[in-house]
Amino acid sequence: MYDFALFFSFAFPPMSLTRAQIESIALLARLELEPAEIPVYLESLSRILDLVGELDRADTGGVAPMAHPLPGLTQRLRPDAVTEEDRHELYQACAPQVAAGLYLVPKVIE
Amino acid sequence: MIHKNSLTELAAGLRARKFSSVELVRAYLERIEASQPKLNAFISVLGSQALEAAAAADRDIAAGRGRALTGVPIAHKDLFCTAGVRTTCGSRMLGNFVSPYDATVVAKLKAAGAITLGKLNMDEFAMGSSNETSYYGPVRNPWNTDFVPGGSSGGSAAAVAARLVPGATATDTGGSIRQPAALCGITGIKPTYGRVSRYGMIAFASSLDQGGVLTTSAQDAALMLREMAGFDPNDSTSVDTPVPDYVAELDAPLAGLKVGLIKEFLDEGLERENAQRVREALAILERLGASLREVSLPNLPLSVPAYYVVAPAECSSNLARYDGVRFGHRCKDPRDLQDLYRRSRGEGFGAEVKRRIMTGTYVLSAGYYDAYYLKAQRVRQLIAADFKRAFGEVDILAGPTTPTAAFRIGAKTADPITMYLNDIYTIGANLAGLPALSVPCGFIDRLPVGLQMVGPHFAEARLLNVAHRYQLETDWHRHSPERFA
């Protein structure tokens, strides 16, 4: 039914994104792209979506989406108690810009 | 010639005081320095720190305080956080990041007495199968330096194959331990999801990422993994079950072992010679008392498409933390907050990382979530069910680790899809959270290839046992590249 050889040959028709879609995805992802990068991502993302389109061949009716890789297990919760000590000086030592224990960012509110 | 010893032999030799840890560390540091222009396996080398730790290890051994790995040199993939030491994840984004804490894996190996010689090169944020996406330059394969070592743990694999360290940590999200192990002719194990703590392991795709080891033999992998594995309250997906003594179980006989050959893996797409090497390896297991039968996992060929939804989706969310504010690269003179985010990320991430973030952003965006992400998580369930059914019939599954041996540097960089297909045989185990390992099983045109074995959840001991018995009958794992003899 499914065949690895198919992936190697890649015969199905390409699904195509548009330039505007790539720009919108880059904005959502907060990534600045050079103009020359846009056609590159346009081509490769379209091809990745073709590859991913193979999933439509699977009949997943009545199958629940996997929530945890180990069957029957869920995320463990911990008691809602403070366990961390204040180490902000150590953690802020690798920040690009800090002052008086605060992270500095460009002005947000005029 | 001290580097001809296995990690197990080095640990024993140190305890018996045949040589000192300082001698050992010095010898390996020299090898690392000499190899660096040829292989580029390391991003950081910790010479003076390592020698100080070695002197302390020698004092511990003299005082009878030696532990399992006291004085044994190792190195960490540069995505394990190391307190006070630069941790780059192969990215410009973290080029100046000095971790404030140790990953649990790093702390556990330190507690067992191991000495860190440095941080190993890798594909940027572990996204790659050839170690060509590293901001710090490609790693070269010690068997032929025109070829890739595989990825993303390419630095770890090249370093162990060239005997620059006897063992290294690595991580595997879609094959990043097993694929470079195969391409460099060494042994690598990806444990069950939740077996090794992910605390302090820089996240790529959290439901798939798992830490493991690269060594020359299964025996060494058993020793190192035993010290690394275990419950960690700091990782909410860490599983609270006892860690067996993997070393003690290595010698169990294989009589009665049922090995399943994954039918879908032996179809077209696998090179004839590679298939031949795998069949020769399986014949040895048969001779040791195992029985072989073919099993079908009909949904397994959908692993690659399912992975290229789930992994980029999780990547886009995990990598949202790199915002140029709290740590990591920040662009110069941002105009406003949006500009700060977009340029810091645009400059800090390389092309493949951006591609995956954008793929993930798209599949999670409004209107597409059900069609892509939920669909992939449903297919993932079908793949897991295929494995479960197979493990009702057989004890372990076996097949090739990769479709081909190593390829030339640059041969697959132009086409991401061709690169993604390198992991066609390894991704399934990640999607189902299963343990899997790769052992060297021969050569094609003087480049190594690997046999992959996959087991049920928490069957690491059985996999290491089968691999060890195989390695008692073969010497592929003892071959080392001539240029680094």
Contacts between the chains, C-beta under 8 A, distances in Angstrom:
chain1	res1	chain2	res2	distance
A	1	B	298	6.2
A	2	B	264	8.0
A	2	B	298	7.0
A	2	B	299	7.3
A	2	B	301	3.9
A	2	B	302	6.0
A	3	B	267	7.0
A	3	B	268	7.5
A	3	B	301	6.5
A	4	B	264	6.6
A	4	B	265	8.0
A	4	B	267	5.7
A	4	B	268	6.8
A	4	B	269	4.4
A	4	B	301	5.2
A	4	B	424	6.3
A	5	B	267	6.7
A	5	B	268	4.0
A	5	B	269	5.2
A	6	B	301	8.0
A	7	B	269	7.7
A	7	B	301	7.5
A	7	B	304	6.4
A	7	B	421	6.0
A	7	B	424	7.1
A	8	B	268	7.7
A	8	B	269	5.3
A	8	B	421	6.8
A	10	B	417	7.2
A	21	B	362	8.0
A	22	B	358	7.5
A	25	B	358	4.9
A	25	B	361	5.3
A	25	B	362	5.2
A	25	B	365	7.4
A	26	B	358	6.4
A	27	B	342	7.9
A	28	B	361	5.1
A	28	B	365	6.4
A	29	B	316	6.4
A	29	B	345	7.7
A	29	B	354	7.9
A	29	B	357	5.1
A	29	B	358	5.5
A	29	B	361	4.2
A	30	B	320	7.8
A	30	B	323	7.7
A	30	B	338	7.5
A	30	B	341	4.2
A	30	B	342	5.3
A	30	B	345	5.6
A	31	B	342	6.3
A	31	B	345	5.2
A	31	B	346	5.3
A	31	B	349	7.3
A	31	B	354	5.7
A	31	B	357	6.5
A	31	B	358	6.9
A	32	B	342	4.0
A	32	B	343	4.9
A	32	B	345	7.2
A	32	B	346	3.3
A	32	B	347	7.7
A	33	B	346	6.5
A	33	B	354	7.6
A	34	B	346	8.0
A	37	B	351	7.7
A	37	B	354	7.8
A	40	B	351	7.7
A	41	B	354	7.5
A	41	B	355	6.4
A	41	B	358	6.1
A	44	B	355	5.9
A	44	B	416	5.2
A	44	B	417	7.8
A	45	B	355	7.1
A	45	B	358	6.2
A	45	B	359	6.1
A	45	B	362	6.9
A	47	B	416	7.5
A	47	B	417	5.5
A	48	B	308	5.9
A	48	B	355	7.8
A	48	B	359	5.5
A	48	B	416	7.0
A	48	B	417	7.0
A	49	B	362	7.7
A	51	B	304	6.8
A	51	B	305	5.4
A	51	B	308	6.0
A	51	B	417	6.0
A	51	B	420	7.5
A	52	B	305	4.9
A	52	B	308	5.6
A	52	B	309	5.5
A	52	B	363	7.5
A	52	B	372	6.6
A	52	B	376	7.6
A	53	B	305	7.5
A	54	B	302	6.4
A	54	B	305	4.3
A	55	B	302	6.3
A	55	B	305	5.0
A	55	B	306	6.4
A	55	B	309	7.2
A	55	B	372	7.9
A	55	B	375	5.2
A	55	B	376	6.1
A	55	B	379	5.4
A	56	B	375	7.6
A	57	B	302	7.5
A	58	B	299	6.5
A	58	B	302	5.8
A	58	B	378	7.7
A	58	B	379	5.0
A	58	B	382	6.2
A	60	B	375	6.5
A	60	B	378	3.8
A	60	B	379	6.2
A	60	B	381	7.9
A	60	B	382	6.8
A	63	B	378	4.5
A	63	B	381	5.2
A	63	B	382	6.2
A	64	B	378	7.2
A	64	B	381	6.5
A	65	B	374	4.9
A	65	B	377	3.5
A	65	B	378	5.1
A	65	B	380	7.7
A	65	B	381	6.8
A	66	B	377	4.8
A	66	B	378	7.6
A	66	B	380	4.5
A	66	B	381	4.7
A	66	B	384	6.7
A	67	B	377	7.8
A	68	B	207	7.6
A	68	B	237	7.8
A	69	B	193	4.4
A	69	B	194	7.7
A	69	B	207	5.8
A	69	B	208	7.6
A	69	B	384	7.7
A	69	B	431	7.6
A	69	B	432	6.7
A	69	B	433	3.0
A	70	B	192	7.6
A	70	B	193	6.2
A	70	B	194	6.0
A	70	B	239	6.8
A	70	B	433	5.4
A	70	B	457	6.2
A	71	B	384	7.4
A	71	B	388	7.9
A	73	B	194	7.7
A	73	B	239	7.3
A	75	B	236	5.2
A	75	B	237	6.9
A	76	B	236	5.2
A	76	B	237	7.8
A	77	B	236	7.9
A	78	B	233	7.2
A	78	B	236	7.6
A	87	B	100	7.1
A	90	B	100	4.7
A	91	B	100	5.6
A	91	B	326	7.9
A	93	B	98	7.4
A	93	B	100	7.0
A	94	B	96	7.2
A	94	B	97	5.7
A	94	B	98	5.7
A	94	B	100	7.0
A	94	B	327	4.6
A	95	B	325	7.3
A	95	B	326	5.6
A	95	B	327	5.8
A	96	B	324	6.4
A	96	B	325	7.2
A	96	B	327	7.6
A	96	B	328	7.7
A	96	B	329	7.9
A	96	B	330	3.7
A	97	B	330	7.1
A	103	B	325	5.3
A	103	B	326	6.1
A	105	B	325	5.7
A	105	B	337	5.9
A	105	B	340	6.5
A	106	B	334	5.1
A	106	B	335	7.1
A	106	B	336	5.1
A	106	B	337	5.3
A	106	B	339	7.5
A	106	B	340	5.7
A	107	B	336	7.5
A	108	B	336	7.9
A	108	B	337	5.5
